[in-house]
């Protein structure tokens, strides 16, 4: 009988606590729903109204530029999904712009990180057919290592004898040398040279042969640029021992503001320069793999489809 009384007491206590437990549970659920609602408002856009949301697979057309948006003053295209833009010779392209064999919209899953975060975020909330723009600051774009230098236009030096890896030589001049073979060619500096492949080191020795008093034009892959497309010239001042000294002059620069120019790419094999500023006495360049590293990027985007 005593045991029965104790159990009844426990049951009464349980009944007393149940309403409190239920109230707490309801409050917890309400709070959780509220938090999720705030998160959804901040991070999700309902696709039911035809707008793009995080997690959606979409396709977009786009044009990426430096300095300004496509069609605006100073804009330079570095990439695009439009064949019409790529083929239009009146639209300024960056030095690193590479035409493709085919063009089509870019496929992106929003929030996946397959594209730049701000690029993906800018798509959210838009409907098919919407065209919009986003500027991505350098620190949120393609961040990478670089060396930036400002040097005088006068007194640029090049060794008379250079040694570079055979693979670099082949990439720069489109020529693969056999062991002991001597090859006469025009360098990227515009002057003549001879090259010999040394199999023991797998390197190519280049002997530069400019003439003092002559001016040479930078010639990528040893091919002289067309008239009006010259980028830089080397006026040879002296040859002293193993040092060729030249004065540089930049041609056909398009200034964006002040001394800032639309980037000029110079590939010397041993280093790739992206010249960013030119004044009457000096110039600034950065050494990096790609010109878009540490640059502000401007995108014009059109939402083509929501998967």
MOPE-V623570 format. One record per helix or strand of 2 or more residues. SS is the DSSP state (H for helix, E for strand). FROM is the first residue (numbers start at 1). LEN is the number of residues. If there is no record, write none. Layout:
# MOPE-V623570
SS,FROM,LEN + SS,FROM,LEN
This chain:
# MOPE-V623570
H,2,42 + H,47,3 + E,57,10 + E,76,5 + H,83,5 + E,106,4 + H,117,7 + E,131,6 + H,138,3 + E,147,6 + E,156,4 + E,161,5 + H,166,8 + E,182,5 + E,192,7 + E,203,6 + E,215,3 + H,220,3 + E,232,9 + E,243,8 + E,255,3 + E,260,8 + E,272,7 + E,282,6 + E,297,10
